[in-house]
């Protein structure tokens, strides 16, 4: 009789488990802010590029454009992001962080840095760099193949 697939050693399973751990640690460290990793990524990206459109921003933070609007809606409800129609194309929505959104994002930075350190904490310093490089290579290889 054939043995079952060794799921515990499958790269996809290990990546999914690592992502679960990363989100759990992020949520612990940022609990005082009631923010998700994607919400923080959006705030952070908008501080660098205010007035960016929703579609471009969803690509920058690697989030599904179809559900991106609901995440923006939650950030708007918190008073952290404002959305306006593009004067040249009313269908296109442009985004900015509010002053409160910028302040909160800057306050979160210490917690986010701590979360990132905890995520890779079990690894030696050289292993942390190697992991980051391998993940960038994996992502880049798939994005280049798809494009």
LUMNUPA-587378 format. One record per atom (N, C-alpha, C): x, y, z. Coordinates in steps of 0.02 Angstrom, whole numbers, plus 50000, padded with zeros to 5 digits. Atoms other than C-alpha are relative to their C-alpha. Example, Ala and Ser with C-alpha at 12.3 -4.5 7.8 and 13.67 -1.06 7.14 Angstrom:
BEGIN
500454994150000/506154977550390/500455006050000/499584994149997/506844994750357/499615005550037/
***
This chain:
BEGIN
500424994150000/500005000050000/500455006250000/499604993950006/500675017249953/499935004250062/500024995449943/501145029250091/499685006549978/500304993550017/500255045750100/500545005049983/499554994550017/501045061650035/500285003050064/499684997149941/502285068950160/499865007550002/500234993150000/501315085050184/500425004550045/499614996149952/502365090850332/500655002749972/499384997750031/503875092950219/499895003749934/500164996750063/502975100750071/500135007550005/499864992849997/503605118350031/499375004350008/500614996149995/501835124950008/499715000050070/500255000649932/501305118550178/500445003950048/499544996549956/502855125450262/499945007649992/500104992850012/502605142550180/499355002350033/500644998349970/500785142650236/500065000450076/499915000049927/501285138350415/500425006050022/499584994249984/502645151650415/499585006449995/500424994150008/501365164350352/499515000650059/500455000049942/500155159350491/500365002750062/499604997749943/501525161950620/500165007449994/499834993050011/502035178550543/499415004650015/500594996049987/500255185250548/499835000050074/500165000449928/499975179150727/500485004450040/499514995849965/501585187550786/499865007449987/500164993150018/501155203550692/499405002450040/500614998049965/499425203950770/500125000850075/499824999349929/500145201250945/500365006750012/499594994149989/501405215250927/499635006549985/500374993950019/500175227550849/499295000150028/500675000649973/498655222850953/499705006750022/500254993549976/498515240451025/499735004349944/500204995950057/498215247250849/499424997149961/500545003350037/496905234850787/500095000749925/499824999450071/497735233550617/500244993249975/499765006150031/498105219350497/500665001549964/499394998750039/499755216950404/499865003649934/500164996650064/498915222250241/499825007350012/500174993049985/498185237850320/500635004150014/499374996449987/499905242650386/500395001149936/499644999350064/500675239350215/499715005549958/500334994750039/499395250750134/500185006950028/499824993649969/499695264850259/500725001849985/499294998950011/501565262950241/500135002049927/499914998550071/501485262850050/499735006949982/500304993450016/500345278150045/500415005750029/499574994749974/501555287950153/500565001449950/499484999250051/502865284950017/499735003049935/500304997850063/501685288049870/499285002350010/500694997649989/500175298649921/499665001349933/500384998850061/498795299949792/500034994349950/499955005750045/499125282749718/499314997049989/500655003050014/497675273949634/499954993150031/500125006349966/496885258449710/500314994049965/499755005850037/497395246349572/500764999650006/499275000049994/499225251549574/500214998250071/499835001349930/499265251249764/499884992750018/500135007149985/498475233949773/500574995749973/499425003750026/499895227649662/500625001050041/499414998649959/501215236049768/500004996250066/500035003649936/500595227749927/499814992649989/500135007050019/500235211349834/499354997550032/500655001949973/498385210749880/499494999849944/500505001050051/496905205049777/499605006449986/500354993750015/496185220349686/499244999650010/500735000849994/494415213149695/499765001350072/500214998949930/494375213949886/500375005950033/499604994449974/495565228649906/499565005750024/500454994549983/494135241249911/499714999250070/500285001049933/493415233350068/500525001450054/499464998449952/495105234850157/500075007650005/499964992650000/495195253150105/499405002850038/500604997849963/493415255250171/500104999750075/499875000649928/493965248950342/500495005350024/499514994849982/495445260950342/499665006949999/500394993750001/494265275150293/499585000750063/500434999849941/493095270550435/500395001750063/499574998349943/494545272050557/500265007249995/499764993250010/494935289150485/500735000449981/499295000450016/496655283750424/500165001149926/499914999450073/496405284550235/499415003949972/500544996850037/495415295650120/500054998049927/500045002250069/494845290549947/499615005249961/500334995150043/494395302449806/500014997549928/500015001650071/493885300249626/500545004149965/499514996550041/495235304849501/499635005149957/500354995050041/494715321249419/500004998449925/499965001850071/495275314449250/499634993749982/500355006350012/494375297649269/499634998150064/500405000949939/492965296449396/499974992850024/500015007149980/493065277349396/500624998250041/499365001349967/494845278049461/500015003550068/499994997349932/495035280549650/500725001150022/499344998149975/496535289649723/499985000050076/499985001049927/497095286849902/500555004250033/499524996449958/497975296950037/499914997750072/500085000949928/498355293950219/499795006750029/500184993949963/497555306450336/500585001650048/499494998449950/498615315350465/499994994950056/500065005149948/497945303050594/500294993349976/499735006350028/498365288350479/500765000049999/499264999549999/500165294450460/500264999350070/499775000349930/500345296850647/499964992950027/500095006949975/499665279450685/500524995449968/499505004250035/500785271350553/500695001050030/499354998649970/502305279950627/500044997150070/500015002949933/501795274450802/500074992449997/499985007350008/501625256450739/500694997449982/499375002450027/503375255750667/500404995850051/499625003749950/504195250050830/499714992950009/500325006549992/502915236050851/500114995549939/499915003950061/503095230750669/500724997549996/499305002249999/504995230250683/500104994350049/499955005449950/504845219750841/499694993549974/500325005950028/503645207950752/500464996649949/499565002850050/504865205750607/500594996450033/499445003149964/506275201950730/499784993550033/500265006249970/505195189150821/499894994549948/500155004950052/504695180750659/500634996049982/499385003450020/506495176750613/500454998550059/499615001049939/507105175650793/500324993250009/499695006549991/507395156850793/500614998749954/499465000950048/508655158950651/500625004150020/499384996249991/510475164350661/499985005949951/500004994050041/510865181350584/500124998549926/499865001750070/511605173750425/499414996149970/500585003850025/510095162050410/499425004849986/500524995150012/508915176950424/500105003449933/499854996950065/509775185350277/499894995049943/500095005250051/509785168950180/499264998849987/500725001150008/507925166250212/499695005749959/500274994350036/507515183850153/500194999749926/499775000450070/508555181549995/499644994549962/500345005650033/507775164649956/499265001649987/500704998150010/506015171449981/499935005049944/500014995150056/506385186349867/500094996449934/499865003850062/507085174249736/499394995949980/500595004150014/505565162849749/499445004349973/500534995550022/504335177249733/500165002949931/499804997050063/505305185549592/499954994949943/500025005150051/505455169349496/499294998549976/500695001250019/503585166549500/499685006149967/500284994050030/503145184649462/500275000949929/499704999350067/504345184849313/499714994849952/500285005250043/503645168449248/499285001749980/500704998350014/501855175149260/499945006049954/500044993850039/502255191749177/500244999149931/
***
